[in-house]
Amino acid sequence: MLPRLPPARELIADRGYDSARFRTALQNRGITPCIPSTRSRKRPIPHDPALYRQRHRIEIMFGRLKDWRRIAMRYDRCAHTFFAAITLAASVTFWLGQ
């Protein structure tokens, strides 16, 4: 079910990924899921709120990358060129942010 994932201890995800099947697949790989339960769950599954707050940093990073039209619209069809554009955008964003 899950694609190849890099080695990790925890996976931070939003409520959209809250399913027993997904959580079980993560735990079988030795990854602790940090996913808040959906409101429709009868018994909420606890998660670490301090760890979940770190997801905000990732969302900000993707938002800044999408400010670059070339990346948001995926003009580059070649994966190498697209990755080069992402690397350049991330470098400039980091450099300007300091």
A tleap script that builds the chain and sets N, CA, C and O, in Angstrom:
source leaprc.protein.ff14SB
mol = sequence {
  NMET LEU PRO ARG LEU PRO PRO ALA ARG GLU
  LEU ILE ALA ASP ARG GLY TYR ASP SER ALA
  ARG PHE ARG THR ALA LEU GLN ASN ARG GLY
  ILE THR PRO CYS ILE PRO SER THR ARG SER
  ARG LYS ARG PRO ILE PRO HIE ASP PRO ALA
  LEU TYR ARG GLN ARG HIE ARG ILE GLU ILE
  MET PHE GLY ARG LEU LYS ASP TRP ARG ARG
  ILE ALA MET ARG TYR ASP ARG CYS ALA HIE
  THR PHE PHE ALA ALA ILE THR LEU ALA ALA
  SER VAL THR PHE TRP LEU GLY CGLN
}
set mol.1.N position { 0.822 -1.193 0.000 }
set mol.1.CA position { 0.000 0.000 0.000 }
set mol.1.C position { 0.869 1.261 0.000 }
set mol.1.O position { 0.608 2.188 -0.767 }
set mol.2.N position { 1.871 1.304 0.830 }
set mol.2.CA position { 2.716 2.491 0.908 }
set mol.2.C position { 3.878 2.402 -0.070 }
set mol.2.O position { 4.459 1.332 -0.252 }
set mol.3.N position { 4.215 3.508 -0.692 }
set mol.3.CA position { 5.409 3.501 -1.544 }
set mol.3.C position { 6.655 3.448 -0.676 }
set mol.3.O position { 6.573 3.462 0.552 }
set mol.4.N position { 7.791 3.389 -1.316 }
set mol.4.CA position { 9.037 3.395 -0.556 }
set mol.4.C position { 9.181 4.733 0.142 }
set mol.4.O position { 9.085 5.784 -0.491 }
set mol.5.N position { 9.409 4.695 1.434 }
set mol.5.CA position { 9.568 5.907 2.224 }
set mol.5.C position { 10.985 5.979 2.750 }
set mol.5.O position { 11.608 4.945 2.995 }
set mol.6.N position { 11.508 7.190 2.928 }
set mol.6.CA position { 12.835 7.298 3.539 }
set mol.6.C position { 12.755 6.884 5.010 }
set mol.6.O position { 11.673 6.896 5.596 }
set mol.7.N position { 13.882 6.523 5.603 }
set mol.7.CA position { 13.856 6.132 7.011 }
set mol.7.C position { 13.364 7.287 7.888 }
set mol.7.O position { 13.839 8.415 7.759 }
set mol.8.N position { 12.429 7.007 8.761 }
set mol.8.CA position { 11.869 8.036 9.636 }
set mol.8.C position { 11.362 7.391 10.911 }
set mol.8.O position { 11.032 6.206 10.935 }
set mol.9.N position { 11.304 8.183 11.966 }
set mol.9.CA position { 10.739 7.698 13.230 }
set mol.9.C position { 9.262 8.056 13.330 }
set mol.9.O position { 8.454 7.267 13.820 }
set mol.10.N position { 8.914 9.269 12.854 }
set mol.10.CA position { 7.528 9.725 12.897 }
set mol.10.C position { 7.090 10.231 11.531 }
set mol.10.O position { 7.913 10.649 10.716 }
set mol.11.N position { 5.785 10.187 11.294 }
set mol.11.CA position { 5.205 10.770 10.095 }
set mol.11.C position { 4.116 11.731 10.556 }
set mol.11.O position { 3.171 11.335 11.239 }
set mol.12.N position { 4.260 12.995 10.175 }
set mol.12.CA position { 3.281 14.013 10.548 }
set mol.12.C position { 2.363 14.218 9.347 }
set mol.12.O position { 2.829 14.515 8.247 }
set mol.13.N position { 1.063 14.060 9.558 }
set mol.13.CA position { 0.102 14.215 8.466 }
set mol.13.C position { -1.171 14.855 9.011 }
set mol.13.O position { -1.386 14.897 10.222 }
set mol.14.N position { -2.013 15.353 8.105 }
set mol.14.CA position { -3.258 15.968 8.547 }
set mol.14.C position { -4.375 14.935 8.647 }
set mol.14.O position { -4.160 13.746 8.413 }
set mol.15.N position { -5.546 15.397 8.992 }
set mol.15.CA position { -6.680 14.498 9.247 }
set mol.15.C position { -7.081 13.665 8.033 }
set mol.15.O position { -7.700 12.611 8.184 }
set mol.16.N position { -6.743 14.116 6.862 }
set mol.16.CA position { -7.103 13.395 5.646 }
set mol.16.C position { -6.452 12.020 5.545 }
set mol.16.O position { -6.933 11.156 4.812 }
set mol.17.N position { -5.363 11.816 6.274 }
set mol.17.CA position { -4.653 10.537 6.239 }
set mol.17.C position { -5.016 9.643 7.420 }
set mol.17.O position { -4.358 8.628 7.649 }
set mol.18.N position { -6.045 10.003 8.165 }
set mol.18.CA position { -6.448 9.209 9.325 }
set mol.18.C position { -7.283 8.010 8.887 }
set mol.18.O position { -8.486 8.125 8.654 }
set mol.19.N position { -6.629 6.871 8.781 }
set mol.19.CA position { -7.331 5.617 8.533 }
set mol.19.C position { -6.572 4.513 9.257 }
set mol.19.O position { -5.351 4.570 9.401 }
set mol.20.N position { -7.299 3.532 9.699 }
set mol.20.CA position { -6.673 2.432 10.434 }
set mol.20.C position { -5.687 1.686 9.543 }
set mol.20.O position { -4.632 1.258 10.011 }
set mol.21.N position { -6.015 1.529 8.286 }
set mol.21.CA position { -5.148 0.812 7.349 }
set mol.21.C position { -3.809 1.538 7.154 }
set mol.21.O position { -2.752 0.908 7.137 }
set mol.22.N position { -3.867 2.874 7.007 }
set mol.22.CA position { -2.657 3.661 6.831 }
set mol.22.C position { -1.804 3.643 8.099 }
set mol.22.O position { -0.584 3.498 8.028 }
set mol.23.N position { -2.448 3.791 9.257 }
set mol.23.CA position { -1.718 3.751 10.531 }
set mol.23.C position { -1.041 2.391 10.742 }
set mol.23.O position { 0.099 2.332 11.203 }
set mol.24.N position { -1.725 1.322 10.412 }
set mol.24.CA position { -1.162 -0.015 10.564 }
set mol.24.C position { 0.044 -0.208 9.645 }
set mol.24.O position { 1.057 -0.775 10.055 }
set mol.25.N position { -0.068 0.263 8.404 }
set mol.25.CA position { 1.046 0.140 7.461 }
set mol.25.C position { 2.264 0.915 7.960 }
set mol.25.O position { 3.395 0.450 7.816 }
set mol.26.N position { 2.040 2.094 8.545 }
set mol.26.CA position { 3.153 2.863 9.098 }
set mol.26.C position { 3.788 2.141 10.276 }
set mol.26.O position { 5.012 2.049 10.368 }
set mol.27.N position { 2.966 1.635 11.167 }
set mol.27.CA position { 3.490 0.951 12.352 }
set mol.27.C position { 4.226 -0.325 11.974 }
set mol.27.O position { 5.183 -0.696 12.654 }
set mol.28.N position { 3.818 -0.998 10.930 }
set mol.28.CA position { 4.538 -2.188 10.467 }
set mol.28.C position { 5.934 -1.845 9.982 }
set mol.28.O position { 6.834 -2.684 10.030 }
set mol.29.N position { 6.122 -0.617 9.514 }
set mol.29.CA position { 7.441 -0.163 9.066 }
set mol.29.C position { 8.243 0.481 10.187 }
set mol.29.O position { 9.368 0.925 9.960 }
set mol.30.N position { 7.690 0.539 11.379 }
set mol.30.CA position { 8.400 1.134 12.505 }
set mol.30.C position { 8.286 2.642 12.565 }
set mol.30.O position { 9.109 3.297 13.204 }
set mol.31.N position { 7.282 3.204 11.911 }
set mol.31.CA position { 7.071 4.649 11.894 }
set mol.31.C position { 5.883 4.980 12.782 }
set mol.31.O position { 4.814 4.384 12.653 }
set mol.32.N position { 6.076 5.933 13.681 }
set mol.32.CA position { 4.997 6.359 14.572 }
set mol.32.C position { 4.167 7.427 13.881 }
set mol.32.O position { 4.702 8.481 13.538 }
set mol.33.N position { 2.881 7.193 13.666 }
set mol.33.CA position { 2.049 8.215 13.008 }
set mol.33.C position { 1.663 9.325 13.986 }
set mol.33.O position { 1.262 9.053 15.118 }
set mol.34.N position { 1.786 10.555 13.549 }
set mol.34.CA position { 1.316 11.713 14.307 }
set mol.34.C position { 0.210 12.352 13.471 }
set mol.34.O position { 0.420 13.346 12.775 }
set mol.35.N position { -0.967 11.751 13.564 }
set mol.35.CA position { -2.104 12.162 12.750 }
set mol.35.C position { -3.291 12.391 13.683 }
set mol.35.O position { -3.695 11.469 14.392 }
set mol.36.N position { -3.860 13.602 13.697 }
set mol.36.CA position { -5.045 13.800 14.525 }
set mol.36.C position { -6.228 13.004 13.974 }
set mol.36.O position { -6.346 12.800 12.766 }
set mol.37.N position { -7.072 12.574 14.851 }
set mol.37.CA position { -8.236 11.777 14.443 }
set mol.37.C position { -9.275 12.658 13.763 }
set mol.37.O position { -9.414 13.840 14.076 }
set mol.38.N position { -9.994 12.062 12.835 }
set mol.38.CA position { -11.099 12.786 12.210 }
set mol.38.C position { -12.222 12.951 13.231 }
set mol.38.O position { -12.302 12.218 14.217 }
set mol.39.N position { -13.063 13.902 12.979 }
set mol.39.CA position { -14.154 14.164 13.926 }
set mol.39.C position { -15.185 13.044 13.922 }
set mol.39.O position { -15.940 12.899 14.883 }
set mol.40.N position { -15.227 12.254 12.859 }
set mol.40.CA position { -16.227 11.200 12.763 }
set mol.40.C position { -15.814 9.928 13.510 }
set mol.40.O position { -16.620 9.006 13.636 }
set mol.41.N position { -14.581 9.862 14.003 }
set mol.41.CA position { -14.132 8.681 14.745 }
set mol.41.C position { -14.847 8.591 16.082 }
set mol.41.O position { -14.963 9.586 16.798 }
set mol.42.N position { -15.322 7.416 16.415 }
set mol.42.CA position { -16.024 7.243 17.682 }
set mol.42.C position { -15.053 7.321 18.858 }
set mol.42.O position { -15.364 7.927 19.884 }
set mol.43.N position { -13.882 6.711 18.711 }
set mol.43.CA position { -12.845 6.768 19.739 }
set mol.43.C position { -11.617 7.473 19.150 }
set mol.43.O position { -10.889 6.884 18.352 }
set mol.44.N position { -11.389 8.719 19.535 }
set mol.44.CA position { -10.233 9.436 18.978 }
set mol.44.C position { -8.913 8.768 19.365 }
set mol.44.O position { -8.749 8.290 20.487 }
set mol.45.N position { -7.992 8.746 18.428 }
set mol.45.CA position { -6.672 8.186 18.666 }
set mol.45.C position { -5.762 9.342 19.080 }
set mol.45.O position { -5.681 10.339 18.362 }
set mol.46.N position { -5.078 9.234 20.215 }
set mol.46.CA position { -4.245 10.357 20.668 }
set mol.46.C position { -3.031 10.573 19.753 }
set mol.46.O position { -2.512 9.636 19.145 }
set mol.47.N position { -2.606 11.816 19.677 }
set mol.47.CA position { -1.408 12.186 18.920 }
set mol.47.C position { -0.634 13.224 19.726 }
set mol.47.O position { -1.163 13.783 20.686 }
set mol.48.N position { 0.592 13.478 19.349 }
set mol.48.CA position { 1.445 14.439 20.042 }
set mol.48.C position { 1.212 15.829 19.460 }
set mol.48.O position { 1.653 16.095 18.342 }
set mol.49.N position { 0.529 16.735 20.186 }
set mol.49.CA position { 0.236 18.054 19.630 }
set mol.49.C position { 1.489 18.903 19.406 }
set mol.49.O position { 1.531 19.707 18.474 }
set mol.50.N position { 2.505 18.733 20.247 }
set mol.50.CA position { 3.747 19.506 20.071 }
set mol.50.C position { 4.448 19.111 18.771 }
set mol.50.O position { 4.950 19.972 18.048 }
set mol.51.N position { 4.480 17.827 18.478 }
set mol.51.CA position { 5.085 17.360 17.229 }
set mol.51.C position { 4.241 17.779 16.026 }
set mol.51.O position { 4.784 18.139 14.982 }
set mol.52.N position { 2.923 17.733 16.170 }
set mol.52.CA position { 2.037 18.087 15.062 }
set mol.52.C position { 2.175 19.556 14.681 }
set mol.52.O position { 1.986 19.907 13.516 }
set mol.53.N position { 2.501 20.430 15.647 }
set mol.53.CA position { 2.673 21.843 15.354 }
set mol.53.C position { 3.828 22.098 14.390 }
set mol.53.O position { 3.851 23.131 13.721 }
set mol.54.N position { 4.785 21.174 14.310 }
set mol.54.CA position { 5.916 21.339 13.403 }
set mol.54.C position { 5.489 21.212 11.941 }
set mol.54.O position { 6.233 21.626 11.052 }
set mol.55.N position { 4.329 20.659 11.678 }
set mol.55.CA position { 3.812 20.531 10.318 }
set mol.55.C position { 3.629 21.905 9.678 }
set mol.55.O position { 3.698 22.049 8.457 }
set mol.56.N position { 3.396 22.904 10.514 }
set mol.56.CA position { 3.208 24.272 10.039 }
set mol.56.C position { 4.424 24.755 9.245 }
set mol.56.O position { 4.267 25.458 8.246 }
set mol.57.N position { 5.613 24.394 9.670 }
set mol.57.CA position { 6.835 24.805 8.971 }
set mol.57.C position { 6.885 24.246 7.555 }
set mol.57.O position { 7.298 24.934 6.622 }
set mol.58.N position { 6.469 23.008 7.403 }
set mol.58.CA position { 6.462 22.380 6.077 }
set mol.58.C position { 5.447 23.078 5.170 }
set mol.58.O position { 5.730 23.324 3.998 }
set mol.59.N position { 4.268 23.398 5.708 }
set mol.59.CA position { 3.242 24.086 4.919 }
set mol.59.C position { 3.728 25.464 4.467 }
set mol.59.O position { 3.451 25.877 3.341 }
set mol.60.N position { 4.446 26.173 5.330 }
set mol.60.CA position { 4.994 27.479 4.963 }
set mol.60.C position { 6.006 27.321 3.838 }
set mol.60.O position { 6.012 28.111 2.894 }
set mol.61.N position { 6.872 26.295 3.930 }
set mol.61.CA position { 7.886 26.072 2.910 }
set mol.61.C position { 7.235 25.803 1.549 }
set mol.61.O position { 7.667 26.363 0.542 }
set mol.62.N position { 6.208 24.960 1.507 }
set mol.62.CA position { 5.527 24.690 0.239 }
set mol.62.C position { 4.835 25.942 -0.291 }
set mol.62.O position { 4.809 26.175 -1.499 }
set mol.63.N position { 4.278 26.740 0.600 }
set mol.63.CA position { 3.654 27.990 0.177 }
set mol.63.C position { 4.647 28.938 -0.465 }
set mol.63.O position { 4.337 29.586 -1.465 }
set mol.64.N position { 5.844 29.022 0.107 }
set mol.64.CA position { 6.874 29.895 -0.465 }
set mol.64.C position { 7.365 29.369 -1.806 }
set mol.64.O position { 7.649 30.153 -2.712 }
set mol.65.N position { 7.467 28.068 -1.941 }
set mol.65.CA position { 7.887 27.506 -3.226 }
set mol.65.C position { 6.839 27.756 -4.305 }
set mol.65.O position { 7.181 27.960 -5.470 }
set mol.66.N position { 5.562 27.741 -3.918 }
set mol.66.CA position { 4.502 27.955 -4.901 }
set mol.66.C position { 4.380 29.410 -5.328 }
set mol.66.O position { 3.646 29.719 -6.266 }
set mol.67.N position { 5.094 30.313 -4.647 }
set mol.67.CA position { 5.155 31.698 -5.112 }
set mol.67.C position { 5.893 31.785 -6.440 }
set mol.67.O position { 5.714 32.741 -7.195 }
set mol.68.N position { 6.711 30.800 -6.717 }
set mol.68.CA position { 7.443 30.740 -7.976 }
set mol.68.C position { 6.518 30.081 -9.000 }
set mol.68.O position { 6.220 28.891 -8.898 }
set mol.69.N position { 6.077 30.841 -9.965 }
set mol.69.CA position { 5.090 30.352 -10.931 }
set mol.69.C position { 5.581 29.116 -11.679 }
set mol.69.O position { 4.805 28.200 -11.953 }
set mol.70.N position { 6.849 29.093 -12.002 }
set mol.70.CA position { 7.424 27.968 -12.746 }
set mol.70.C position { 7.224 26.652 -11.994 }
set mol.70.O position { 6.985 25.611 -12.606 }
set mol.71.N position { 7.325 26.706 -10.661 }
set mol.71.CA position { 7.175 25.498 -9.857 }
set mol.71.C position { 5.697 25.175 -9.645 }
set mol.71.O position { 5.290 24.017 -9.749 }
set mol.72.N position { 4.898 26.197 -9.349 }
set mol.72.CA position { 3.476 25.968 -9.087 }
set mol.72.C position { 2.764 25.373 -10.297 }
set mol.72.O position { 1.900 24.510 -10.145 }
set mol.73.N position { 3.121 25.828 -11.499 }
set mol.73.CA position { 2.459 25.347 -12.705 }
set mol.73.C position { 3.159 24.153 -13.335 }
set mol.73.O position { 2.654 23.569 -14.293 }
set mol.74.N position { 4.310 23.793 -12.806 }
set mol.74.CA position { 5.103 22.660 -13.278 }
set mol.74.C position { 5.370 22.761 -14.782 }
set mol.74.O position { 5.015 21.876 -15.561 }
set mol.75.N position { 6.010 23.873 -15.158 }
set mol.75.CA position { 6.338 24.090 -16.570 }
set mol.75.C position { 7.380 23.094 -17.070 }
set mol.75.O position { 7.345 22.696 -18.235 }
set mol.76.N position { 8.303 22.690 -16.205 }
set mol.76.CA position { 9.363 21.772 -16.615 }
set mol.76.C position { 8.829 20.345 -16.629 }
set mol.76.O position { 8.323 19.857 -15.618 }
set mol.77.N position { 8.938 19.690 -17.752 }
set mol.77.CA position { 8.438 18.319 -17.854 }
set mol.77.C position { 9.475 17.300 -17.394 }
set mol.77.O position { 9.123 16.221 -16.916 }
set mol.78.N position { 10.733 17.640 -17.537 }
set mol.78.CA position { 11.806 16.739 -17.135 }
set mol.78.C position { 12.000 16.821 -15.620 }
set mol.78.O position { 12.067 17.916 -15.061 }
set mol.79.N position { 12.089 15.687 -14.967 }
set mol.79.CA position { 12.221 15.662 -13.506 }
set mol.79.C position { 13.500 16.340 -13.046 }
set mol.79.O position { 13.505 17.011 -12.014 }
set mol.80.N position { 14.582 16.179 -13.791 }
set mol.80.CA position { 15.848 16.800 -13.402 }
set mol.80.C position { 15.753 18.325 -13.443 }
set mol.80.O position { 16.257 19.004 -12.548 }
set mol.81.N position { 15.122 18.851 -14.456 }
set mol.81.CA position { 14.978 20.295 -14.592 }
set mol.81.C position { 14.036 20.836 -13.522 }
set mol.81.O position { 14.279 21.902 -12.957 }
set mol.82.N position { 12.964 20.104 -13.246 }
set mol.82.CA position { 12.017 20.518 -12.209 }
set mol.82.C position { 12.691 20.526 -10.845 }
set mol.82.O position { 12.489 21.452 -10.060 }
set mol.83.N position { 13.490 19.506 -10.554 }
set mol.83.CA position { 14.211 19.457 -9.280 }
set mol.83.C position { 15.222 20.592 -9.194 }
set mol.83.O position { 15.411 21.165 -8.121 }
set mol.84.N position { 15.876 20.927 -10.301 }
set mol.84.CA position { 16.819 22.045 -10.309 }
set mol.84.C position { 16.098 23.361 -10.010 }
set mol.84.O position { 16.628 24.203 -9.285 }
set mol.85.N position { 14.896 23.546 -10.561 }
set mol.85.CA position { 14.124 24.756 -10.294 }
set mol.85.C position { 13.714 24.826 -8.825 }
set mol.85.O position { 13.760 25.897 -8.220 }
set mol.86.N position { 13.320 23.706 -8.255 }
set mol.86.CA position { 12.956 23.675 -6.834 }
set mol.86.C position { 14.168 24.001 -5.974 }
set mol.86.O position { 14.061 24.759 -5.010 }
set mol.87.N position { 15.312 23.436 -6.315 }
set mol.87.CA position { 16.534 23.699 -5.555 }
set mol.87.C position { 16.911 25.170 -5.621 }
set mol.87.O position { 17.266 25.768 -4.605 }
set mol.88.N position { 16.837 25.755 -6.804 }
set mol.88.CA position { 17.141 27.174 -6.960 }
set mol.88.C position { 16.166 28.039 -6.169 }
set mol.88.O position { 16.581 28.971 -5.480 }
set mol.89.N position { 14.885 27.739 -6.264 }
set mol.89.CA position { 13.879 28.516 -5.539 }
set mol.89.C position { 14.065 28.401 -4.035 }
set mol.89.O position { 13.950 29.394 -3.317 }
set mol.90.N position { 14.353 27.195 -3.552 }
set mol.90.CA position { 14.559 27.003 -2.117 }
set mol.90.C position { 15.800 27.752 -1.644 }
set mol.90.O position { 15.795 28.334 -0.560 }
set mol.91.N position { 16.855 27.741 -2.439 }
set mol.91.CA position { 18.076 28.453 -2.074 }
set mol.91.C position { 17.853 29.959 -2.012 }
set mol.91.O position { 18.275 30.615 -1.060 }
set mol.92.N position { 17.191 30.504 -3.024 }
set mol.92.CA position { 16.924 31.941 -3.035 }
set mol.92.C position { 15.982 32.340 -1.900 }
set mol.92.O position { 16.193 33.363 -1.249 }
set mol.93.N position { 14.949 31.538 -1.662 }
set mol.93.CA position { 14.013 31.812 -0.585 }
set mol.93.C position { 14.725 31.791 0.763 }
set mol.93.O position { 14.481 32.653 1.606 }
set mol.94.N position { 15.595 30.821 0.968 }
set mol.94.CA position { 16.344 30.738 2.220 }
set mol.94.C position { 17.284 31.927 2.355 }
set mol.94.O position { 17.393 32.510 3.434 }
set mol.95.N position { 17.966 32.294 1.267 }
set mol.95.CA position { 18.926 33.382 1.286 }
set mol.95.C position { 18.228 34.720 1.560 }
set mol.95.O position { 18.738 35.536 2.327 }
set mol.96.N position { 17.066 34.945 0.938 }
set mol.96.CA position { 16.340 36.195 1.150 }
set mol.96.C position { 15.686 36.254 2.528 }
set mol.96.O position { 15.465 37.337 3.070 }
set mol.97.N position { 15.381 35.101 3.083 }
set mol.97.CA position { 14.728 35.044 4.379 }
set mol.97.C position { 15.646 35.386 5.538 }
set mol.97.O position { 15.178 35.613 6.653 }
set mol.98.N position { 16.954 35.428 5.287 }
set mol.98.CA position { 17.871 35.691 6.415 }
set mol.98.C position { 18.110 37.134 6.627 }
set mol.98.O position { 18.854 37.509 7.533 }
savepdb mol mol.pdb
quit
